[in-house]
Amino acid sequence: MSALSVIFILLFYAASAVFLGGFILKVYGYASTPAPLKIPTTPAPITKSGVALRLAGEVLLFTSLFKGNKWTWLGGYAFHAAFAVVIFRHLRYFIQPVPDLMAYLNPTGIWAGVVLLGAAGYLFARRIYVDRVYYISSGADYFILILIGLIAGTGLLMKFVTRTDVMGVKEFTLGLVTFSPANMPADFMFIIHFTLVLALMVYFPFSKLMHLGGIFFSPTRNQVDDSRDHRHVNPWAPT
């Protein structure tokens, strides 16, 4: 096995450990932090089933964003939906045999990569040209859009330009999850693409991307509006 393959195999396992460990610790922190106030954003549901429906709407449809700004909702929804489809498509490289549904949706996943790149570019331009968004944007906001855009761009280049050895990639990635290491394809574009993905995995738990898990623990979204029926006791208040 080549030295390059060994290095990237070790990097993959290290990045996976950081991603999983960081994600779990962050979610544990969210779940174990008590809410000192009853602060659901109104109009808020008054039942637990209503809260579940509200969270489902936020996660699946981005309802609050849709009410706030339709153009931002369109770019953000396209970005997240395309990202989800791209991730789903890439599972085929880690599974053998590939399920029929995943194989059937393979062409859709390719074009989702095009949408992802375009949506990332749109959101990046929005942060530059919309004054009120530019004012509140930080370097981290630009960095994550550039990183995901580069991942999408290099992926599309491998598909349409450089024509990476897909079977070699499948052998390498399948070996990673089955702990049967195989040589990494000696393809420059794949090496760049894979490196960027590892960077995203390491960065994920320490970034705003943790809204993936944090949304379920947001007091403005997960609380029942029953303050008139039940007293909410601040867990930090002196007894």
N, C-alpha and C positions, 0 to 999 in steps of 0.2 A: 504494500500500500504506500502511496506517495506521501511525502511529508506534508504537502498542501492539504491532502485529504484528512490527515490526522489532525491538523490544526483546525480545520473547519468543523470536523466532527466534535472536537472538544468545545469549540466556540458555540456550537448548536446546543449542546447539553448545558453549558453554562448559561446561555441566554434563556433557555427553557426554564431553568431553575430560578433565575431572576424574575422572569415573567410570572410563573406560577406562584412562587413564594411572595413576590411583591403584590400580586393581585389579591391573594388570600389575606395577607396582612392588612391591606387597605380596606377590603370589604369587612374584615373583622373589626377594624377601627370604626368604620361607619356604623356597623350594627351595635357596637358596644358603647357608643356615645349617646347619652340620653338627650332628649330635646327639652330644654328648660322652659319653652313657651309653646302655647298652642297657636301655631302660625300657618294653617293651611291657606293657600291662596284662594280667595273667593272668586266666583261662586264655587264652593267646595261641597263634596258629597257628605251626607250625614249618616251613611252606613258603610260598613267595611266592604260590602260588595260594590258599592259606589266607588270607593277608593281603588279597588282592584280594577274596575272598568276604566277609571281615570288614568291609572298607571299604564294599562294596556294601550290606551289611546296615545299617551305620551311616547311610549316605546315604539309602537308600530306605525303611528301616523304623524307624530310630532304636532299634536293638536295646538299646543300653546304657541309654537313657532308659526303655525299656519294662521292663527288669529292675529299675530303680531306683525308679520311681514310676509306677503305671499312670494315675493321674489327670493327672499332669503330661505324660505321654506322649500321652494323648488330646488335651489342649489344644494341645500343641506340634505334634503331627502334623497335626491339623486346620488349624492356622494355616499351617504350611508347605505342605501339600498344596493348600489353597485359594489361597494366594498364587501357587503355581506355575500353577494352572489359570487364575487371573485374568490373569497375565502372558501365558500362551499365548493366551487369548481376545483380549487387546489387540493381538496381532500383526496381527490383521485390519485394523487401522487403518493399518498400515505396509506392507501387501502388496496388490498388485492384479495379477491377480484373486485373490480369496480362495479358498484350497484348500477342497475339499468337506468334509474332516474338520473344519476350523476352523469352517466355517459350521454344520455339524451339531452341534458341541459348544457353539455360542453360548449356548443357554439354560442349559446346565450352568455356563458361566462366570459368568453373571449370579447364580445362586444360590451359586456359590462366593464371590462378593463378600459375600453375607449371612453365610456361614460364617466368612469372614475377619474380618469386623467382630465377630462374636460371640466368636470365638477370641481376638482381641486384647483384648476386654473381659475375658474369663475370665483370661488370663495377667496382665493388669493388676491385677485384683482379687486374684489369687493372691499377687502381690508385696506387696500391702498387708495382707492378712489372714492369711497364713501366716507366723508369726513368724520361722522360720529362713530363709525366703526374703526377707522384709522386711529382715532384718539384713544380708544381703549385697547388696541391691539398691542401685544408684546412680542418680543423676539420668538418666544415659544410658539405663539400662534402661527407665525410664518414658517418656523422650522418644521412643524409637523405636517403642514400642507406641502412643503417642498419635499420632505422625506417620502410621503405617500405618493406624491406625484412622480417622483423618481422611480419608486417601486413599480408603479403602473407603467411608466414610460419604458423602463428596461424590460418589463415583461412583454410589452407589445413589440419591442424591437426583436426579442427572441422569437416571437411568433411570426412576424411578418418580414423581418430583415435578415437576421443572422442564422435563423433556422437551427436552433439548438437541438442536440440529440435528446429527444424526449425520453427514449428508453433508458439512456444513460442517467438522466435526471431521476427517473422513476426508480431505478436500481439503487441510486444513492440515497434518496429520501426514504424509500421503503426500508433500507438498511438502518437508517437512523432510528425509526420507531420500533423496529424489531430487534434492535441491539445486535445487528449483524452487519457491521460497517462495510461499505463498499467504496471503491475509488470515486472521488468527485470528478465530474466531467471537466476536462481541461478546456473550458469555454469561458473566455474573458467576460462576456456579457452575463452569463449565468453566475459567475463569481461575484460580479458587481451586484446583481439582483439579490443573490442570497445574502450578501453582506449587509445590504440595506434592510432586508427583512429581519436579520438578527439585531440590527441597530434599533428597529422599531420594537421588537420584543423586549429589549432591555429598557428602552425609554418609556414604554407603555405604562407601567405601574406608577411612575413618578410624574405623569403628565395629566393634562386635562382629559385625555382619552379615558381616564378612569370614570368618566360619567357613565360609561357602559355599566358599571356596577353601582355607582353612587346614586343614580337616579331613583333606585328603589328605596333609598334611605333618606331622601330629601324630605324634611318636615313639611315643606310647603306643598308637597304632592302626596305623601303617604299618611297624612293625618285625617281623622274624621272630624268634621266640623260639629262637635257636640259640646262645646265649652259651656253652653247654658244648661246642659243636662248633667254634665259630669265635671267636677273640679279637676283641673290638671295641676298636679303638684310638682313643683320644680325640684328635681332630685338633688340639686345643689343647695337648696335653701336650708337655712338652719332650722332645726326642729325645736 
